[in-house]
Amino acid sequence: MFDLENFGISSLANLAWPEQAEEIDLIGNEVLNPNDVVKFLVPLPNLKALWLNGNPVVDACSNFTSISELMPKLEIINSTFTNLAGEWAILFYAREQGAQTLEDITSLNLAGKGITYMRDASIFRRMTRLLRLDISGHPEFLMCEEKKEALEFQSLIGINPEQKKGVTFLGQSITIHDVLENL
């Protein structure tokens, strides 16, 4: 784990990570240029978790989440699951209880982690000792398609037409029903 939280870092050009780096935490820095992220972090072949929360690049880059699609193993970005999230990502959030396997997990907090972006809910089937699961913070579980489309439309207000062309919204892969069915 490379923890560089709140160091005032504005450029990634002077930093270097080994190819085996799996987790990089850059929360609360001053990284602004999305090209820095693409040039210096995307090539890391084993990167599974990246935190850039609180950096201007997250808000300044209209299609920031699409950067994660360029990383072949990224399961967590800014504390949210990507569509590649699986066993590693789940176990990441179960570390504090010492879980080594999905079967070891007794309690899991996935509040607001974007579990609907996971490709498959069957992973929850393996959590045979799970007693408590927090999946709050996922309002999309209860939204109809019209409401989701209205929120997407609202988020595009104020963006010029050229920028709108580059914006895509991530679709949900699983629903609350899929999660509950597999528990």
Secondary structure, DSSP 4 states (H G I P E B T S, - for coil): -EE-TTS----STT----TT--EEE-TTS----HHHHHHHTTT-TT--EEE-TTSHHHHH-TTHHHHGGGSTT--EETTEE-TT--HHHHHHTTGGGT--SGGG-SEEE-TTS-GGGSS-SGGGGG-TT--EEE--S-GGGG--HHHHHHHHHHHTTTS-HHHHHT---PPP---HHHHHHT-
